[in-house]
Amino acid sequence: MVVLVCLVFALILPVSGAYAYTNYMTLPSESGIGDPYVMKYNGVYYLYTSGGSSVGFKCWSSTDAVNWTYAGLCSTESITVDGYAPEVFYWNGTFYMYTSPGGGGHYVLTSTSPTGPFTVATSNLGHSIDGSVFIEDNGNWYFLSAGGDGIHSALMSSPTSIGSDVVLGGTQMSGQWTEAPTLIKRNGTYYLTESGNHVVSPGYRVNLATNTAGPLSSFTQSSTGPILLNSEGGSNQAIGHSGMFVGPDLDTYYMVYHNLLASSVRHYNLDAVGFNGNKMVVYGPSSWSMQTPAAPNYEDRFNRASIGAGYSNLNGGTWGITSSFLTQSTKGSTAFFVEYENTFTTASDYTAEFNVQETSRGTIAPRFGAVYGYVDANNYGVAIINGVTKQLETEVLVGGVWSTQVLTSLPASFDSTKLHTIRVEKSGTTYKYFVDGMLKETKTGAGLGAGKVGYLAVDTAAKFGYIATSNKVNGNGIFDFYKPIPGTIEAVHYNLGGEGVGYHDTAAGNSGGQYIRNDNVDIRNNPEGGHNVGWNATGEWLKYNVSVKATGAYNLGIRYATTYANSQVRVWLDSTDVTGIVTLPATGGWDNWQTYTIKGLNLTAGNHTIKVETVTGEYDFYTLKFVQADNSSFTKTDSFATAFSGDWNWSGGNWSIVSGAASINNMGKRTLGSTGWSDYTVEADIKGIGGLNSGIMVRVQNPAQGGADNDAGLGTDFYQGYFASISTGGVGLGKQNYNWTALASVAGTYNLNTWYHMKVVVSGNNIKVYVVDMVTPKINYTDNSTPFINGKVGLRAHAANTQFDNFSVTH
């Protein structure tokens, strides 16, 4: 039981700063931002980027991860020349920087300040580029790096010693070079982000893989494909080499990454990350005005001379402020000191961050730490660091009675005389306690609700840094975030505010039993990952904050399931009905998920609220996918008489015109039209000259070639969309999402040097493929597995010398 403490509650001040930002961002004194890495120390974010041909790593500081201040060169060591991807990790008073100069192995540099100077602390430790560190909850360190066979991982015996690599199964991207690993752990799931396959390729992208086994085990790639990709984005293409960090609201993760303007000019980008259960999504890539990361509800940096009038003191204690740290200097006393801020109270659920450091230890029972949930002298909780036993001590005082004290070991190397971060998450009756990012304890039923936060010291002199609280916890910071349109929104990420504000639900309780939201919306597990909103009944609605890129027409793919034949839905933009009443066809079962596309939503640029209203019937829904649309009617043709028509807008491979036909030898693809197209008919004549694995692409997005030199072979699978093909052995249909998934095939005999007419009809989720016989399709396939709902048309050959003629598309 804690009997003798000195305790102070912090004055909490709101954060100020710019409301919005736009990717990409240009930072002060930058000459390009490649391989950005962001870390947080004592309430301040620090940004590090790859070096160039000159000596020195630049760094910046910020309190919101958007408005950055140049902090100068944090290292001028010779190995910073062409230094790749410096990443900095704090441990026991030392900042460790990992970098690979020119890709020739890794060095560790150290400093006592996040802005340096960092000096070389090791010889060349080897390992491939893009080294990144992951610290497990038990204090074990792991070093991840790039590889041609996937991401590599190694156990570290110390911050300056790296063990032998293991290749992490399931992490290789497209069978090629994979780099830029970042690993986080959240609620028992490990999330590994990685990039590939070459930094100068427009198809450079970020993938996600997960496991629950740990940083030396195999991972499973996300079934949804790349989580960040934009190959035709002009200035915002070739996006990748991402990192992740928790934002200023103490709850929402953000992904930082670079884009490529030219062969060597990259810039800083930032997008929010959301979690739907164990499913991770990135709300991006965005390239229009987006909401600046939300601030905590309250914070204090102690950047003043005195504590101030907002505090009340009980029983004394020697408290003050020195060099932006709150201090307490009384030792050798068993008096119970309490000093608390008397105007601030958290919500019942919250996240709190505390930064603590012991400066001089007494001889009775020296301890120091954090106070949370403080109501009065008889009701509060404590999270205390005992530097003698190297333990975290937690207990709760309710009604003047202390709970059983829980003791959790800290790492053997733990040094209490260095600054450490304590994090407390309260959600319902569950408390989680983190020390330096490591989850050390979870408890339930603590018996406290809303309250104040502060610092405490027992028989020890200590200083206390940045303190903050946020009425957001366990990922609910994403709920009110303005989500980008175009983009996909998780159904469960509806607005906060409760009944009549964020949602309207006609029945009490959560019929789905998945309590990821503390309200009456029915939420259940979804077989495709995470959760969905269920039991949507007549008159109910959900609202979503959105940021619309541009004024114009959009199509909406709603992913839903229902056994009802005539469920009806309507979508509103603010107070305007933008869809009318739309009937959703029955899907044949509550776990038979389909995507229904609602066309022609006229949306206005800027920040708005989308409302999804159930008009009649009942359905469950999972996601809302908004795409910019071109729903006009037209026909475009190309006879390839002497040249390609001007409608073709992307080409990869050695295409030419031969005898009035489009010709490609070996690997190649080319596209025509707009990514806003959805339903259409595409036709072409196809002839195999040497080999035949060729055909028509539909709903194509993000085409790219591979490698540093735009290699058509390396990039043969680099696009998103469908491919209807003819081979000598039959007709096939497959789905490309930067990897190949066969959907359907029909055996047949097709000869070389013979023209065959192919027609592909795309309507909703259905694709029909006709060859020769234009009445009866060879393939009639409906894609209900997260279909592509929009995209261009194109031609493609894979390892075949092929000619195409008489091309047409009717939209």
N, C-alpha and C positions, 0 to 999 in steps of 0.2 A: 504494500500500500504506500502511496505517496503521501507523506505527512508534512514535509517541509520543502516548500518551493518558493522561488521568487518568480513572479509571473507578470508579464506586461502584454497589453493588447495594443495592436498597431492602429495608427491612424491610416485609414484607407482612402485613397483618392482615386477618382475616375481617370481613365486614360483619355488623352486627346490625340487627334491625328487625322490624316486625310480619310475621307469616307470611301473613296474608290481608287482602283488602280486598273491599268490596262497592260496586258502582256503584249509584246515583251517590254521589259523595263530597262532603262539606261541608268546606270548608277554613277555617282560622282567619281571622277578620276579613273574611270574604267577604260580599258582598251579592248574590251571583250570579256565576257563572263563564260568561261567553259568549265564544265564539271562542277557546278556549284554545290557547296556543302554548308549547311546551317547547323550550328549548335547553340545551346542556351546555357548561360552561366549567370547566376545571381540576378535573374530577371531580365537579362539583356541577351539578344541574339547576335551571333557573330557569323559572318559569311567569309568563306575561303574559296578560292578558285585556282584553276591550273595556271602555272606560270608560262611565260613565253620564252622568247630567245634571249631576253635580258635576265639578269640576276634579280631575284626577289619574288616573294609571294605577297600579293595585296590582300588586305582584309578590311571589312566594314563592320559597323555595329548598328543595331536598330532595336527599338522596343516593340515594333509591330510587324517586322519582316517585310515591310513595303518601303518605308522611308528610311534609307540607309545613309549613314555618315562614314566617310572614308577615314579609316584608322591608320593608314600608312602601310609600309612594308612590314609584315610581321616576321619575315626572315630574309636575310641577305646571304645565306650560305650558298656556296657554289653549286650545290646539287639542286637548287631551285630553278636553274636554267632548264627549260623544257620539263619542269617538274609536273608530273601528271597527278591530277585529282587529289590534292591534299585534304585530308580529313582529320579533325581534331577531336580528341576525347579527353575529358577531365577525370582524374582519379587521385584522391588523397593529396590535393594541393598542386598536382603537376598536370600540365596540359601536354598530351602526346599527339604529335602530328605524324601521319603516315603518308608517304609520297613515293612515287616511282619516277625518277628522272629519266626521261626518254624511254620509259618502258624497260629499263635495265635493272630490275630488282627494286626492292623497297628499303628505305631508310626510315628510322624513327628520329624525329627531332623533338626536343622538349623545351618547355618554358614554364615560368610561374605566373604568366599572364596570358589571357586569351589573345592579346594583340602582340605578343612576343616581347623580346626577340626569341625566336625558336632557333636552337642550335642543335647540330647533329649529335645524337647520343649513341648511335650504333654504327657498325659496319653495314655493308650490303647484306640484307637478310634474304634476298632472293624473292621468289614468288612473282606471279604475273601481275599485270597492272591493276589499278583501281582497287587497291586494298581498302577494306572497310572492317571496322571492329564491331562485334556484338557482345554485350555483357549479359550473361544469363542471371536469373534471379539468385542463384547460389554464389554469384561472384566470379564464375569461370568466364574467361575471355576467349573469343574465337575470332580468327582472321579470315575474311572472305576475299576472294580475288577472281579475276577473269580467267577464261580458258576457252580453247577451241572445242572442248568437249563438254562445256557447261561451266557453271560456277564451282570454284574450289573452296574448301573450308578446312581450317586447321585449328586445333586447340593451342592456346598460348599459355606458357608457363609463367609469363609475366608480361607487362605491357611492352617490353623490349625484346621478347623472345617468342618466335613463332615455330610451332611444330610442323609435322609433315602434313601435306595436303591429302584430302580425300575429295573425289569428284562427287558432287551432289547430283544423284540421279534425278532425271526429270527437269533439269534446269537449262538444258541446251536449247537455244532458240533457232528454229528452222534448220537444225542440223549444222549450224555454223557457229562462228565466233560469238561468244556471249560475255558481256562485261557489265561494269557499274553495279555491283550488288549492294543492296541495302536490306538489312534484316531488322524487323521489329517483332516484338511479342505482345499480343493483346488477348486477354481472356483465354489464355492457354493455346492460342493458335499462333504459329510463326508465319509471318508474311515476308516473302522475299521478292523484292523488285529487282529487275535486271534489264539491261538494254542490249540492243543488237540491230544490225549486225556490223555496221560500220558507221562511224560518227559523221562522215560526210555524205552518206546516202540519204536522199529525201525520205526513205523508208525507215530510217533510224527511229526506234520506238521503245516503249517500256512495256514489259510483260510482268505478270504476277504469278507466283507459285506459292503454295502453302503446304504446311504439314502440322502435325501436333506432336511429332516425335523429337524434334530438336535440330540444332544447327549442324549436326554431322550426318543427318539422315536424308533420304530421298524426299523430293518435293513433287507435288502435282500441279501442273500448269492450270491456270484458270480456263474454264471451258468457254469463256466469252472472248478469248483472244486478247490482243493488245489492250492495255488500259490507257495508254497515251499514244496517239498516232495521228499524223497529219502530213501526208506526203506531197500534197498539192496546195499547201497553205501560203505560198509566196514567202513572205518574210517569217512566217511562223511554222516552217516545215523542219524536218530532220530534228524532231524533238526527242530528248532523252537524257541519259545520265542523271537519273533522279535521285533525290534524297528525301527523307521524311522527318518531320519534327512536329511536336505538339505546339499549337498556336498560343497566342496571348490569353485566350479564354480558358487556358489550362485543360481543355477538353478536346478540341477539334484538331485532328491531324492535317498537315499541309504537305503537299508534294512540291518540291523545288526541282527545276530542270532547266536545261538550256535549249534554245533553238539555234538554227544555223541561217545566217544571212548570206554568207559567201563561204568560200572554202575554209576560211579560218576565223570568221567573225561570228561569235556566239553571244547570246545575251540571257539575262536572268528572267525566269518565268516562275509563276506560283499559282497553284490551284488547290482547292479544298478537297479533302478526302472524307468519305463517309463510310460508316459500317452499318450493314443490315445483318444483325447477328454476326456470324463469322464470315460474311461476304463483304469484301472491301471494294469500294467504287471510287473513282476519281471524278470529280465534277469539273471536267475539262477534256481536252485543252481549250482554254478560252483565249480569245484575242480581242475582246471588247471590254467595256467597263464592268468591273466586278467589285463586289464588296470587300473592303479592306478587312483583314482578319479581325474578328471581334475582340474587344478588350475584356479583361476580367471585370466583374462587377465592381470590385474594389481592389486597390493595391497601395502599397507604401514602399518607397525606395529610401526613405529616411535621409533624403538629400536636403537637410536643413540643420540648423544649429541646435535646436532644442525640441523636446518631444511635443510640446504644444498643449493648448488648453482643452483639447478633446479627450483627455484622459482623467480617470479617477484612480486614486491610489489607496490601497488598503494595506496597512501594516508595514509600510516602508519599503526598503530596498534601495539600492543606489543605481538608478537608471539614468542614462543619458544618451546622447548621440555624438559619435566621433567618426569623421570620414565616411559619412553615409552608412554607418552601421549603428544600430541600436546596441547599447552596451549595458551590462550589469556586472558590478564589481564586488559585491559583498560575498565574503566567504566566512567559514567558521561559525556560522549562525544557524540555529534551528528555527528561526522565526519564519512564519508563513507570510510571504509578501505577494500581494496581488495588485497589479496595475493594469487597468483595462480601458479600452476605448469605449466611450459610453453612448455612441450614436449608431453604431453599425451592428446589424444582425444578418446572418446568412439566411437563405431559404432552408427548408427542411432537408433538401438534397443539394449537395454541393461538392466542389473540389477545392482544396486548399493547398497552397504551396508555402513552404517555410525554408529558409536558409540559415543554418546554424553553425557555430564554431566555438569550441572551448579555447579559452586563452590562458587560464591559470586555474589549476585544480586545488580544491580544499582537501582536507583529510578525513572528513566525517562520512559523507555519502555524496560525492560530487556527481551531478547529472545535469543535463540541460536538454531543451527540446521545445515542443510545440503544444499549444493548447487549442482545442477546437470545441464547438458546441457549448461554449460557456454561457450559462444563464445567470448563475449567481455562485456564491462561494460553496454551495452544496451540490451543484450540478454542472459538470463539465468533463471533458475527456482529455487525456494527455498521451503524447507520443514522445518518449524520452530516449535520448542516447546516453548510454552508460559507457564512457570511454575506458573505464577500468576493466569491466567484464567484456567489453565489445559486444554489447547486446542492445537491441531495441526493446524498450519496456513500454507496454501499453496497458492502460486501465481506464475505467470510467467511474466517475463519482455521480451517483443518482440519489437524490434525497438524503445526502450526507453519508451514504454508504458506498464504499469502494467495491468495485467488482474484483474478481480474481485477476491478478496481474499475469500478463502473458509476456514471456521472455523469448526473444528470437535472436539467434546468433547473427552477427555481422561478419563479413570476411575477416580472416585472420590478419590481413594487412591493414585493416581499418584504423585510421589515425584521426582521433576526435579533435585534434588541434588544427585540423584543416577544415575548410568550409564544406558542408554537406547539405544536401537537399532532402527534406522530408515532404512527402506528398500524402494527403489524406483524401480518399474518395468516400463519400457517403451517398448511398442509393437505397432508399427504403430503410430497412434495418441492417443492411450490410455495410461494413466498413472495410476498406482496403488501405494498407499502409505500405508506402514505398520509401526506400532510402536510396538515394542516388540512382533512381530509375529502376531499382530492383524491388519486385513485389516480395515483401517479407512476411506479411500476415494478412489474413482475411478473417473477420469475425462477424457474427450476426447477433441481433437482439441486444444492442448496447443500451437502449433505453433513452437516448438523447434525440433531440430534434434540431430545430434551428438554434443558432447561438452565435457567439462572438469567437474570434480567433486571437491568438496571441502567442507570446513566448514565455518560457519559464527557465529558471536556473535554480539549482539546489547545491549549495556549498561549492559553487564554482563561479569563476569569472568567465564571461562568455560574450561574444558579439553575435548579432543577429542581422541578417541581410534582408533582401527583398521578401516581402510577404504579400500574398494575393489570395483572393477567393473568387470563385465563379459559381453562380447558381446553375451550372451545367456539369453533367457528370455522365460517364459511360457512353459518350458519343452523342448526347442529345444536343450538343452545340450545332450540329449540322441541320437540325430540324428547321430553324428559322433562317438559315443561310439562303441567300438568293441564288438559286440553282440555274446554271446556264441553259439557255435555249438558243440554238439546237443543243440537244443532249438528252440523256436518259435519267429519269428521276425515279428513285425507289418509292414505291407506294407508302411504305412505313415512315418515310421522311416528311410527313405532313407537318404543318406549323404547330408550334407551341401555343398555349393560351387556353386550351381546354375546350369544353363544351360551348358551342356558339361562337367560338373565336377561331380555333384551328380545325375544328371538326363539328359535325352534328351527328349524333348517334341516338337512335330511338329506344335502345334497350340498355339497361344497366349491366355492367360487368363485361368481361372479356371472354367471349365464347371460345376463342381459340386457345386460351391458356398460356400464351407466350407474352409475358409481361415485360416487354422491352419498352413500353410506354406506360406511364402511370395514369391511365385514363380508361374510358369505356369503349374505345375502339377495339373491335375484334381482330386479333392478330394470331396467325398460326404459322407453323413451319411450312416452308415451301420446298418441294423436291428439287428445285433448281438452285437451291442455296439461300440461306437466310430465311426471311419471313415475308408473308404477304398479308394485306388487309383482307379480311373475310367477312362474310355475312352482310355485304353491303345491301341494305334494304331500302325500300321506297322512301324517298324524302331525305335520306342521309347524304352527307357530303364531307369532303376533305379539301383543305386549302394548302397551297404550296407557294412560297415566295419564289419568284423567277426573275432572271435578268435576260431579256430578249435581245439578241444580237442586232437585228435590223428589222425595220418595218416591212411586212410582206406576208406572203402566203406560206403556211406551214402545214405539213401532214403530221398526224399523231398516231403512233402505233401503241395501242393499249394492250398490255399482256394480261390475260384474264382467263378465268375458268368458270363455267356454269352449266347446270343441267336444265336451266330454264330456257324456254324457246324464245321468249320475247323480252328479255331484260333490256331496259333502255337507260341510256346515259346521256348527260349533257355537260359540256365544258364551258366555263365562263372565264373571261379575262377581266379581272376586276368585276364590274357590274354589267359587262356586255356578254351576251350569249354568242359564242364564236363557232358553235357546231350545230345548233338546233338539237332536236331529240334524235338520238341515234340508237338503232336496235342492234344488240349484240347477239349473234347466232349462238345456239347452244354448242358447247364443246364436247359433250358426251360424258362428262365426269368432272368432279371437283379437283382432280389432279391431272386432267387433260388440258394442258395449257396451250393457248393459241394467242396469236397477235392479230388484232383487227385494226386496220388502218382507216382512220377518219381523215378525209381530205379537206383541204381548203380552209384552214383556220387562219383568219386574218389577224395577225398579232402586231402590236406596236412596240417599237424599240424602247428599251429602258426597263426599270424595275416595276414589276406588277405582281399580282396574286392570281394564280390559277385555281379555280374551284372545279372539282369533279363531283357532279351531282348524280345520284341514282334516282331516276325518274320513276321507273317501275321495275318489278321483278327483284332478282337477287343474283349477285355474282361476287367472285373474289377477284382482286386484281393485284398485280405484282410490280409492274413498271409502267411508266409513261415515256415513250420515246418520241421526241419532237425533232423533225427534220425540215430544213428549208425546202420548199416545193416549187416545182414548175409543172402545173397541171394543164398547160395549154395543149391544144390538139394540132398536130402537124405530121408531115411525112418528109423524111430526108433520105436521099439516095446517093449512091456513088458507084459509077460504072468503071472507075479506075482507068479511063481511056488513055490519059497521058500523065496524070498526076493524082495525088490524093486530094479530095475536096477540102475546103477550108474548115469544114465542121469537125475534122479530127483534131483533138486538142492535147493528146499525149501519145508518145510512141517510145517503145523500148525494143531494141533489137535492130537487125539490119534489114529494114523493109525497103522495097523498091517496087517500081512498076515494070512488069515484064509482059509484053504482048497484050496490053490492055487488061492486066489482072494485077492485083496486089500480091506481092511475093515476099515470103519470109523463109529463110533457110536456118533450120535448127531451132533456136529459142527466140521468142518474141511475142509481144502483145502491143495493142494500140487501142485507144478509146476515143469515143465520140459522144458529144452531148453534154448534158448537165447532170450533176449528182441529185438534182431536184426531181428528176424523172422517176416514175414509179411503175406504172402499168403500160406495157407496150408489146408490139410484135416486131421481131427482128428476123431478117432473112438474108441469106447469102449462098452463093455457090462455092463449093469447096473441092479442091483437087489435091491429092497427095502426089508429089513428084518423087520424093525419096523419104519414105516413112509417112505415117499418117496418125497423128494424135492432135487433132486440130479442130477448131470450131468457134462458137460464138460465146462471148461473155455478156452477162446481164447483171444489172444492179451493181455496177463496179464503182468502188471508192478506193482512194489511197493507193493507186498503182505506183510501183517503184521498181527500179533495178537494184542490183546488189553490189556490195563491195565499194571500194574507193573509186573504181573506174567505170561505174554504171554497167556492170556485167549483167547481160540479159539472162545468162544461165544461173548465176547465183541468185538472181531476183525473179526466177520464173514463177515462184509461188507468192510473190510480194504484191498482193492486192486483196481486197475484200469484195466478195461477190460470188456469182455462180458461173460455171463453165459447162456448156453442152458441147460434147466432142464426138467426132467420128474417128474410129481407129479401124485397122484392117479386120479386127475381130468383133466390132459392134459399135453401139451408141452408148454414151455414158453421160451422167450428170453428176457434178460434184460441187462442193462448196469450198471456197477459199477464204480463210481468215488469217493470211500469212502462214497458213499450213493447209494441207489438203484433207478433205473429208469426202469420201465417195458416198453419193446418195442413192443412185439407181443406175442400172445398166441393162442393156438388152443385147444378146448375142446376134451377130449378123456377119455377113461377108461384104467387105468394101475394098475394092481394088485400087491400086495405084493408077495414076494417069487417067482417072475417070472422074468426071464432074458429078458431084452430088449436091442436090439442093437441100438446105437445112432451114427450118423455121422454128423459132423459139417464141412462145407466147407466155408472157408473165402477167398474172392477174392476182392481186392479193398475195397470198402465200403459195399459190399454185404456179407450177412451171410445166408447160407442155413442150416436148421436143419432137419435131417432125423431121423425117429424112425421106426424101423422094415422094412418099405418100403424104400429101398435104391435108388429108381428111382424118386419118387415124394416127394419133401420136404414137411414136415409139416409146416415149416415156411420159407419164402423167403423174407428177410428184407434187405433194403438198408438204412444204417445210414448216413444221410446227415447233422446231427447235431454235428459238430466238432467230427468226428469219431476218435477212436484210430486206428493208422495205423501200429502198430508194437507191438510185445510182445510174451511172452511165451505161452505154453499150460498148462492145468492142469485139475484136478478133484476136485469136491466140493460137500459137503453135508451140508444142512442147517436144523438142528433139525430133522435128520433122521439117522437111522441105515441102512447103505448102503454098498453093495459090488460092486466092479468094476473088470472087467477081459478083457483080449484080447485087451489091449490098443495099439494104433498105431498112428503115425503122419507122414504124407508125405509132405515134403516141396519142 
